[in-house]
């Protein structure tokens, strides 16, 4: 099972209808299409991007809804990320509704997305019917979620083959489809499946004018250990319908001790007579031998015909340029590593990093460059010295790049500082339910101490906090090395101006809603089952700062969805009946 979803940063929802899909059609015109057409910047946070594509940018000051009612049978595609069970999209009809949360899809029988909702990104693909006079609502106030693209197609007037849409989204966002047979475009299959061991994590480059797609850079959003580039020159330019796809054999990117070849390999397939691209491997994915410098070759070919490419390290990437693939046959891609004839030793102290190099006597054209974990050059020299010393209090690793005797070698050296700078710690936390639990990984010989206003309040890898304020975490590794990281905790004020209590509630217990609205507003309330079926509606009337008693709901135990229409704009909360 694979779930999929789509978004466009057009800043309004629109509906149109194209009754015929053919090669002559100029562009894809679904009933709803939202996406972000802007190229992504390098400074964008990892959680806000997928395969070098940016999330949908939504102004929290605007309400996002469709201008046309939704009826009949529909097909919905969504691409998203979510780390919590919060409402993302609602399609609310007169008697039946669809709710997409970060971890659950509520439609008829509730579908649990855990296990399908991949942390690196998910492609939701669902068909539904029976919603009458529905309106599409998009939540602009995500806490720990992002939407990248949304497509909605009415099945009776379908404008594109379903697999074409799936292929477009998969290639664009680096999320593989559940079945390799679904890859195709304009009636032509793209992935032949002949190499059964390589039908995994499929990604690549393609030009699909119907969807306005011409991605020049791609990686699989899950493993991210191979990146393919298209420079866009005349030699490498893709035409309409051209593609170059890669699948892998699902092995780890390690190297066989005897053959020195990578255990992980890729299969390349293209319909171009000659596809020329650059291939890059992140240095930190190469699992290098900790005791030596390493050189690499790229081997591309099949059935005894192979081409060998020499790589070069640039900005923490091992890059092989102008790698050729053809449609004559599928080609296997693999790496081969060689140990350099240099000996070295590293010394990591709490405040400095030392590199000791022992070079062969015939060394020439020597240079060394060292980059920290932010890719900032901290040392550059053409002088061969026995010891290079760098001050360090925070860098988790250093990338050391040596050039000598017309060879280039690279090495990533772990400094041990990573454990003192836990990535799982945020600068700010919000208490959505009156408390927040922070969990960090348990690491041998690493000690966590939690402080509030310089007073120790706990130890260990996790802590639960229920008070606003300034906090800090002291992390030490047992070698007199330590770092202190400050962070803050605050309450959730983004409650939409209304709260439900008690929650959870007994079926016989009276439930109330406290309103604190900015102005007097007309309010209507609808209660839905967790599967999207309307249970009851209540016309509350005009309220501003007051509490409304719903009485005892007398519902079966379970989770229910409350939709408050405040001046006809829906806001969604949940209540648990025990």
N, C-alpha and C positions, 0 to 999 in steps of 0.2 A: 504494500500500500504506500503510495506517495501522495502527499497533499501539496497543492500549489496555489499561488496568488500573485496578483500584479498591481502596480501603482504608477502614476505619472504625475509630475509636478507641474500641472497646468493651472492649479489654483481654482478650479471649478469642476463640477461633475457635469458631463454632458451626455446626451443621447442622440444617436443617429441610426440610420438603417440602410444597409447595403444588401440587397437580396441575392446577388450573384457573386460567387468567388471564382476567379479564374486568373490565369497568368496575365491577362490584360488589365486586371484591376490595378489601379494606381496605388492605393494604400488601404490598409486595414481599417475598417470602420465598425467597431463593435458598439454595443449600446452604451457601454461605459469603459473608459480607458484612462487610467491615471498613472503617470510615471514621472521620473526626474530626468529631463534630457541633458542636464549639464554634466560636463566631464568632472570627474572627482579630483579633489586636491589631495596632495600627499599628507596634509596635516589633519585630514578627517580621521576621527577615531575608528578603531577596528570594528566596533559594534555598529557603527553607522554606515558600513559599506559591505557590499557583496561583489566579489569578482571585479573590483575597481569601479563598481557602480554605486552611486550615492542613494541614500534613503529618500523617501518622499519628504519634502520640507513642508510642514503644515504650520500655519500661523495659529497660535492658541487663542487669538482674538476672534477668529472666524468660526462659523458653524459650517460643517461640510455635509451637504445633503444633495440628493438627486432632485432634478427639476421635473422629472416625469415619473409617474406611477409605474411600478413593476408588476407584471402579471405573467401568466402562462409558465411554460417550462424554460428554465435558464441554466446556463453553465457559467460557473464562477471560478476564476483563477486568481490566486493571491500569492505574492512572494513576501515573506516577512521573517523577522527574528523576534523571539520573545523569551524572557527569562522568568516571567511570572504569569499567573493566571489572571489577566486583566482584559477587559473588553477592548477589542480592536475595531470590529465592524458589526453593525446591526442592520438587518433588513426587516423592517417592521411592517407587517400586513394587518388587515382588519381582524383576522382571526388566527393567523399562523405567522410565525416569525422565525428568522434565522439569526443566531448570535455566534460570532466567531470570537473566542477568547484565546489567550496565548497558549493555553494547554488543552482547550476543549472546543469542539464544534457542536453547537446545540441546534439540531434539526431532526424532527421525528425522534429516532433513537439517538441519544447523545453519544458522540464519538470522542473517545479519549485520545488526544493527540500525543500523549507522552509515549516516547519511543519512535514516533514519526516526526515530532516537532524537534528537529535537529538544532542543537545550539548554534551551529554555524549558519543556519538559514534553512527555510522550508518553502516548498512549492506546493500550495494547496490547490487541489483540482476537485471540484464537487459539482454535481448536477442536482437541481431541486425543482419542485413544482408545487402548486397549491397555494402559493402566497398571492392574495388578492389585494389590489390597490396598495402595494408595498412601496415604502420609501427607503432609500439607501442612506445610512448615517455612518459617518467616519469619525471615530474618536480622535481629537487632536491633542489629548492630554495623556499620552502614554507615560508610564513610570519607568518600565524596563522593557520596552518593545520598540520595534521599528517596522514600518511598512515600506516596501520598495516599489511594488507595482500591483495594480488591480485591473482586471479585465472581466467584464460581464457581457455575455452573449445570449440573446434570446434564441432558443434552439430552432424555432420555426423560421427565423430569418437569418440563419447562421451564415456569417460572412467568411469563414475560413475553416479548413479542416482542423479538427481538434488536435491532431498530432502536430500540425504546423505550429499551432499556438504553444503547445508543450515544448517543442523543439526550440522555438524562439526564446522562451523564458529560461529553459535549461542552459542554452549556450550563453545567453546574456548574463546570467547570474552564477554560472558554474555549479549548478545543482543538478545531479544526474537524475534521469527519469527511472521509474521502477522497472521498465522493460526496454532493452536496447532497440527492440523492433519499432518503438514509437518515434525514433529519430527519422525525420524526413521533412521534405518541403516540396510543395507544388507537385505532389503525386510521385515523388522520387524518394526511395529509401537512401539514408545516408550511412548507417552503420550496418555492415553486413553480418556481424556476429560470427564470422568464420573462426577467428581465434578465440575460442570459448573462455580461455583463462584471462582474457583482456577486456571482457565486457563489464568493466567496473569503473565507477568514477569518471564517466565520459565528460569531456569538456573540449573547448577549442575555439577556433575563429570561424566566422561565417559572414557572408553578406546576404542579407534578406531584405531587399528593398520594400517588399510589401509591408514589413514591420518597421522599416526605417532603421534596421540594424546593420552596423558595419563595425564590429568590435575589433580593435587593433591590438588588444592586449588581454590575455585571459589566463586564469588558473582555476583549478577546482577549489571551490570555497571551503571544502572540508580539509583536505590534506595540505594544499598549498605548497607542494614541494617541487612542482614544475610550472614554470611560467613561459608562455609562448607570446612572442612579439611579432607584429607585422609593421615594418617601417613605413609602409604606404608609398614606397617608391614605385616607379613604372615597372620595375622587375618583380616586385612583390605584391602588386595591387590585386585585390580580389574583385571579381565581377559578380553580378547578380547570380545567386544560387551557388557560388563557390564556397567550399568549406574545407577545413583541415581539423580533424578531430583526433583526440587521444583517449585511450582507455588504458588502465594498468592492471597488473596481475595481483593486486592486493597484498603484496609482500612489503616488508619493511625496507626502508632505504638504508640498507647496510651492505657490506661488501664481503664476498666470499674470500676466505683466507688463501685459498689455492689459486683461483683464477683471477682474483682482484676485481671481478666484475660485480656490478650492483645486483643484489637479489631482486630489487624492485625494477621492473622494466615496463615500458610503455609501447603500445601499438599505435602507429599513426595511419590514418586513412584520409584520403583526399580525392576529390573528383577533378582537381586541376592537373593539367599535364605536367606542370612544374610549380610547386609551391615552395617559396623561399622565405624562411622565417628565422628569427633568433630564438634560442632556447636558453632559459636561465634557471639556476637552482640556488635557492637561498643557502648561504654557507652554513647557517645553523641547522639545516636539515640533513647535512652530510654525515653526521655521526663519525667525525674524524677520530683517528687514533690519537689519544692524548699525549703520546710520547714522540710524535714526529710531525714534520711538515709533509704536506701531501700535494701531489700534482694530479690532474685529471684529464682524461680523454673522453670524448663522446663518440660512440659507435652506432651508426645508423645503417640498417640494411636487412636483408633476408636472403635465405637460400644461398649463402656463401658470398653474395655480392654485398660488400660493406664499404662505407665511407667513414673515415676517422677524422674528427675535428678536435682542434686544440682550443681550450678555454682560457678566459682571462677574468680575473676577479675585479669587479667594479662595484663600489658602494654595497658591500656585503652580499653581492650576487656573483655566482660563477656563470659567466655568459659564453655561449657558443654562437658565433655569428654565421649568417647565411647558410643555414642548414637546409638541405634540399629534400623534398618529398615529392613523389610522383604517383599518378593514378595507375601506373603499370602493375604495381603490387603493393600490398600493405607492408610497412616497414617497422621493424622493432628498434626501439631506442633504449640504450643502456649506457651506463657510465663505467669507466675503468680507472682505478686509482693506482698511483705510484708513490712510493716513499721517496722523499727528497734526500740527497746525500748531505744533509745538514743535521747536526745534533744541537739540541737546545734544552734549556731548563728554565722553569719559571718559579718565582718566589712571590707569594701573595701575603702581604702584611695588612694590618688594619687600615693603614693610611697610604700604602704604596704598592706598586706592582713592579716586579723586576723581570727582565728577559735576558737570559744568558745564551749567547750563540757561539757554537764551535763550528767554524767553516773549514772546508777543505783547502789545501794549500794552493790549488790552481784557480781560486775564485776570481772572477772578473765581473765588471759592470754591476756592482753590488748596490742595492738600495733596500731600505726597510721603511715601511709605513705602518702605523698602529692607529686603529680607530676604536672609540669607546662604543658602548651599547646604544648610543644615540647617533651613531655614524659620524661623529665628529673626530677629525684627525687630531690626535694628541701627541704624535711624534712622527717626524719625517727626517731621514738621514741617509746619506750616501757613504758615510764613514763606518767601517766595520769596527765595532767595539765589543769587548767581552761582555759588558753589562749595560743594559738600557733601563733607566729607572723613571717611573711615571707616578706622580701623586694620584691617589685614588681613594675616595671615600664612599662612592656610590655605584660605579659602573659594574654591572653583573658579569661582564666579559669584555675581552679585547680581541679584535680581529687583527692579526699580525700578517702582513703581506710582504714577502721577500722576493726580490728580483736578483738573479745572478746567473752568469754563464748562459744567457739567453733563455733562462727558465723562470717560471713564475710559480711560487708556492704560497699557499695561504693556510692559516691556522686560527681557529677560534679557541681562546683560552679562557676557561671559567675562572673567575676570581673568588668565588664563594660569597660575593656580596649580594647575590640575588635573594638569598634567604633572609637577608636583613632588610630587604625592600619588597615586602609581599605585594604582589599585583592584585590580590583579592581585597585589599583595603582601599576604600573610597575616601575622598576628602570630605564628603558629606553624606549623612544617612537621614532618611525621613521615616518617622514612626507612623505607618498607615493604620495600625490597629492598637495604638497606645504603647507599642514596644517594638524593638528591632533586635534580631539576633545576628551577630556577625560571626561567620565561620571561616577560619583560615586552615590551610593544610597542616597536618601534624608532620613535623620533620625532625628526624633524629638529631639530638644535641642542640636544638633550637628552642629558646625559651621566650615565651610571650608574657609581657606584663602590661596590664591595662590601667590607665590612670584617668581620673577626672579632676581637673584643676590641681594637678601635681600630687593628688592623693591616690595611692594604689587601691583599686577596687576589685581586682581579680587577676588570675593567672590562667594560662592554658590557651588552646587554639581557638576557643569560641567564648563569646560573652553575650549576655542579653542585657540591653539597656532600655530603661523606661522613663528617662528624664532628659529633657533638653539640656544642652550645654556644650562646653569645650572638653574634648577628650584627647588622649594620646596613647600610642602603643609603643612600648620599648621592646625591640627584638634583639636578642643576643645569641651568639653561637658557641658559647662556652670557651672562647679563646680571647676573652677581654675585648672582643669586637662587638659593637652594638650601634643601633640606629634608633632614633625616636621619630615617630610619624604622628603629627597632629591631625585630628579630624573633628567634625562637629555633628551633632544630632539635633534634629528639630521635629516639630509636629507637622502633620499633613494638614495644610490649610486649603488645599485644593479639593474640597468636598462638594463643590457645586452649590453650596448654600443650604444643603439639607442632609440630615442624618437620621438613620433608622435605629430604634432601640426598643426593647432589648434585642440583641442579635449575637448569638442564636436565641431563639424564643421557643417556648412550648406551644403546641397547637392550641391549647386553651388559654394561653397568656395574651393579654392585650398588648398590641404593638402600636407604637406612636412614631410620628415623623416630626422632627424639630426643624423648622424652616428659619433661616437667617439670610434672606434675600436682599439684594442691593436696592430693590424697589418692589412695590406691590405688583404681583404677577398672577396671571391665571394659571392654575395648576390642575392637571388631570393625571391620575395614576393608573397604570395597568400592571397586573401581576401575571407572569408567565411561569410555566413549569420550566425545569432545566432543559427540556427538549423543545422549547419554543411555542408551546400551546398556551393560548390565552386562557387564564383562569377567571379573572374578574377585572372590571374597570370601575374606578371611583372618580367622580367629578368633585374635586376638593374645593374648587372655587378660587377666589382672589385671596392670596396670603402674602405676608411680608416677613414679619418676625413673630411667629406663633407656632404652637404645637398642635398637630392634628392627630386624633385618636382613631386608628383603623379598627379597633376592637380586636377580638380574638379571631385569627384567620382561619382556624379550624381546617388546616391543611395536613395532608399526610407528611410524614417526616421526609426531609430532603432539602435540596437547594432550589430556591426560587429566584426569579429575576424581577426586580422592580424597575419599571420605566416611568419616571416622572416627566411629564410634558410640561415644561415651564415656558409659558408663552409659545406653546406649540413646538418647542425644541426639546428632544428627548435627552434625559440623563439617566444613566443606568447604574444600579447598585444590586447587591445580592443580599438575601436573607436566608438563614438556615433555620428550618423548623425541626426541632428535636422530637 
